[in-house]
Amino acid sequence: MFSLVLTFVACIGANDGDRCRQIELPFDGSTMQCMLFGQVEAAHWIAEHPGWVVTQGWKCQTGKPI
């Protein structure tokens, strides 16, 4: 099955030793809703993962297997 996925890069650590990873969160809604509420969903993820920060914007991707 294919779904809509909210994707962003999050990093943890001091500037000289950042560890970054791409985060992919399944998104239940339309592409427009994902673009409008993606920042809120990324903020929820950050709240649940102390010390991590989003280093770039987010994007919504379709066609990702779940």
Residue pairs with C-beta under 8 A, 6 or more apart in sequence:
1 65
1 66
2 62
2 63
2 64
2 65
2 66
3 26
3 27
3 62
3 64
3 65
3 66
4 26
4 27
4 28
4 29
4 30
4 31
4 34
4 60
4 61
4 62
4 64
5 24
5 25
5 26
5 27
5 60
5 61
5 62
5 64
5 66
6 24
6 25
6 26
6 27
6 34
6 38
6 41
6 42
6 58
6 59
6 60
7 22
7 23
7 24
7 25
7 58
7 59
7 60
7 61
8 22
8 23
8 38
8 42
8 54
8 56
8 57
8 58
8 59
9 20
9 21
9 22
9 23
9 54
9 55
9 56
10 20
10 21
10 23
10 45
10 46
10 49
10 52
10 53
10 54
10 55
11 18
11 19
11 20
11 21
11 52
11 53
11 55
12 18
12 19
12 49
12 51
12 52
12 53
13 19
13 51
20 55
23 42
23 45
24 61
24 64
25 41
25 45
26 66
27 33
27 34
27 38
27 41
27 60
29 37
31 60
31 62
34 60
35 60
38 58
38 59
38 60
39 58
41 58
42 54
42 58
45 52
46 52
46 53
46 54
